[in-house]
Amino acid sequence: MSETANPPPAPDAGDVFVLTAKGGRERRKTGEIRGHDFRQSGFLAASELRRIRQRHEQFIRSLAARLAIFLRLEFSLQLAKVHIVSYEKFTATLSSPTHITLFKTDPLKGVGLLVITPRLGLTLVDRLLGGPGQPAEEKRDLTEIEVALIDQVATLILTEWCNHWPEMRDLRPALLGHENNSHFLQTSLPETAMLILTMNGGIGEPSEQIQLVFPYATIEPLMRLLIPSLPESDQLPARSAKLKWNSEFDDMPVPVIAEWQGLKMSAGAITRLRPGDVLTLDPACAAQVQLRLGQVPKFTGRAGTSDGKWAVQLTAAVNNPN
């Protein structure tokens, strides 16, 4: 009687097999598996978030001064938090009603959000209309006139933000619209990573919350500007000596091929070709010859003749990373 191996136990309903970094298979609970959308990078290292915070701390100090001059009253402003969450999670945290300004910063991609609480919005409106800027007691949607007044503040905030990126001189804001209910926002996909700058500010006490929200596609080009340049000592050292030619290669044969783009013909026209037919080539093709050494393109040149033989006059070298 032959022995048979016992089959491996069947996994529980909540278990899945996963491949480890070493190529093995392990059983894990479904709740331990975290999904990831590879279309959305949206992850910043701690050093990158620190550089973003440092840049925006300068922006906050300058913005507080600009708002104080604009309102002709002291305006306190502090940076409370800089973090990244998904678009779906962020919109779920917004209360209703709230005042949301949709904007774009050309030439960057994506639509950003400026979120101001209605209480702070009404306080700013009161000050812009000549009042003392007292905090409003009621919590309601803003009227069209009040929204137009808040747009002046929004434009000032976004303009100041653009001015703090001197590396991009053509950066300019544009207001796109408004919303008072986050459930109707559709500016990004639910899984889009969003950078959120949370500020606390206001005229006197208590302070209210202001949020600047950017999609990851908007800040990605700006992150490259924050990467510190390497000092000269950290750069690749220059070659200490000039490379010398190895004379052992003097007599090694290397296939040399000259080629250029010719004319295009249909398959039917090719089947009708006969010996003696003449094909007309574009003269410009003769000035765009590519010279290959061992199948690797090295030079470009012009085709011609020398001493009755075909020849190629080299005009430029090809920068081949390989």
N, C-alpha and C positions, 0 to 999 in steps of 0.2 A: 504494500500500500504506500503510495507516494505521498509526501508531505506537501502541503500548499502553504504559501506565505499568507499571513493574515493581512487583509486589506487595511489600509490606513483608515482611522476613524473619520467618519464624515464630519465636516465642519458644522458648527452651530449655525443657526439662521443669521446670527449677527456677526459671523466671522468671515473674513476674506483672506486670501493668500496674497502676499505682496513680495516683490523682489527686493532684496537688500542690496546695499552698495557692493557687496562681495559676490553677487550673483546667486545667492541662495534664496530659498523660499521660506517665509515665515507666516504664521497665522496671526492676524491682528483683528481686534474688535473694530467693527464698522465705525463706531463713534470716535476711534482714534485717527481715522483717515480724514485729512483735511484737503478739500478740493482747491485747485489753483487753476486760474485761467491764464494760459501762457500768452494770450494776446495782450494782457495788461501787465506790464512790468510793475510800475508804481511802487517799488520798494526803494527806500532811501536808507543808506547807512547812517549810523549815529553821527558820524563826522559830517555827512552832508546836511543832516537836519540842523546840526550845530552851526554850520556856515550860513544856512538859510535864516536861522534865528538871529545871528549876529547882524546880518544885512538888514533884517527887518526891525531890529532894535533901533538902528539909526533912522529908519523910516518912521517909526513911531514918534521919536523925539521931534523930528522935523514936522510931522503931521500935526502934533499937538500945538506947535507954535503957529503953523498956518491956520488952523481952525480958530485959535484964540484971536488972531488978527482979523480973520473973516467975520467972526461973531462979535468982535470987540468986547470979549469977556473971557476970563480964564477958562480954559478947557483942559481937564485932566485926561490923560490917556496912558495906559500901560498895556504891554504885551503879556497876555496871560498864558497862552499855550500855542504851540506849533505842532501839529500832528497830521497823520494821513489816515483816512478811513475811506470806505467805499461810498459811492454816491448814494446808494440805497440806504445805508445806515445813517449817513448825514441827514438826508431829508426827513428820515423818521424822527430825528431829534428836534426838529423845528416845531415850535408851537404855532397855533393858528388863532387869531391872525398875526402875521408878521410882515414886515415890509422887505421884499426881496427885489433888488435891482439886478437885471441881467446885463452883462457887459462883455465886450471883447477888447483885447489889447492887440491891435494890429502891429506887426505882421504875425504875431504868435497865433497858434491854433487853439481851438476850444472856446467855450463860453464860460465865463466866470460868474460868480454870484457875490453880491454885497448885501449882507443881511443886517438890518437895523431893527431893533425892537420898536413897536409902535409908540411905546412910552417915550423913548429917546427921540423918535421922529417928531412927535408932537412938541417935545421940549425945544427942539431945534427950530421948528416952525414958529413957535411963540417968540423965540428970540429974533428970527429973521423978519417978523412982522413988527418989531419994535418993543416987544415985551421983555420982561426980566429973565425969561428962560426958565420958568418954574416947571418942575416935573408935573406932567399931566396925571390926573387921578384916574381918568377913564382909559379903558383899553378897547380901541375900536380901529376899524380900517381908516386909512387916510383918504381924504377927498382928492379930486384931481388937482386942485390948486395947491394943496399940501404936498402932493407928490411932486409937482413941478418945483416947489421950493426945495424939497429934499434932493432933487436932481442936482441942484447947485452944489450941495455938500458932497454928493456922490462923485460928481465931476472933479471937485477939488481933491478928494481922497485918492481917486484913481490917477489923476495927473501927477500927484506927489509920488505915488507908487512908481509910476513910469520914470519919473525923474531920478529915482534912486537906482536906476540901471543905466548908468552913463555908457556902459559898454555897447548898448543898443540905442543909438541916438534917435532912430526913427520910430521908437516905441510910442504909441499913442492910444488913448482909450476911446471907446465909443459905447454909449448907452444903447441897449437893444430893446428893453422893455421892463415890465414890472409884474410882480405876482405877490399875492398875499396869502396863498395857501400852497404849502410845499407838495401836496398830493398832486398838483397839476403841473409840476415842473417836469420837463422832458428834455433838458439840455444835454444830458449825458446818459450812457448806458448804466444800468444798475450796478454793474461790477467795476465801473471806472474808479480808479484811485484818485482821490481829491486831497490836495494840500489845503489845510484849514488854518488860518491865522485868526486866533481869538483875542480880541482886545476889550478891555474894560475902560469905559470913559464916560464923560458927561460934564455937565455944568453943575459944580457942587456935588452934593451927595443926595441919594445914593448913585453909584455909577451903573451904567447899563452896558449891555454886550453888543459889540460890533464884530462881525465875522467877514473876512475876505476869503473866498473859496476859489481855488484854481484847479482845473483838471491837470492830471499828470502831463498830458501832451503840451500844456501851456508852459509849465516850469522846466520841462526837460531841456530845452535849448539854453535856459538861464543857468541850469546846473553846471553846464560846461564852462560858463564864464566864472564860476566860483571855484573851479579847480585851481589850486595854487601852482604857479609855474615852478619848474625845478630850477634850483640854483645851478650855476655853471659847474660847480664841483660835482653835482649829482648827474650831470649829463654824461652821455657816452664819451669815453676818452677818445681823443683823436689818435689815429694810427701813428705810432712812434717812428716808423720807417717806411719808406716807399717800397711797394711790392716789387720784387725782382722777377724777371721772366726766367722760367726754367728751360734751359736749352735742350732738355730731353724731349721737349714737345716740338722742336723745330721741324722734324720730318714726319710728324703725325698727320695723316690725311684727314681733312674735315670737309664733308659735303657742303657745297655752297649752292643755294637755290635762290633764284630771282623770280618773283611772281608779282603780278598785279591784277587788279580787278578788270576783267574783260567785259564783253557784251553779254546780254541775256537773250536767250532764244527759247522759243517754245519747243516742246518735245517733237511736235510734228515737223517743224522747220529743220530740226537736226536730222531727222530720218530722210529728208530730201536733199541733203548735202551730197555733192559729187566731186570727185577729183577735178581740180581746175577752178572751182568756185572761189570767189574772192569775198572775204569777210572784212568789213570796214570797222576799224577800232577807233574809239574816241582818243584824240591826241593827248587829252589830259591824263589818260591812264599811263602813258609813258613817263609822266613826271611823278608818278606815285608808286614806284616800284619798291617792293619790300624785299630786302636781302636777308635770307635765313642762313645761319651757320649751325649745322647739326640740328635742323628743324626748329631752332630758336631764332625769332626775329631780332636782328641786331642793328640794322641800318635801313634808312629809306634813301631813295635816289632817283635818278632819271635814266631811262634806257636810251641807248644810242649805239654807235659803232666806233671801233678803234682798230686801225690797220686792217680794215675789211672784216672784222669780227664783231659779234655782238658784245656790248659792254654796258656796265652800269656805273654812272658817276654818283658817288656817295654824297648826300647832302645833309644828313642828320643822323644822329644815333638814336636808337629806340631805348627808352628807359624801361627795362624789363626787371620787375622785382625778383623774379626767379633767377 
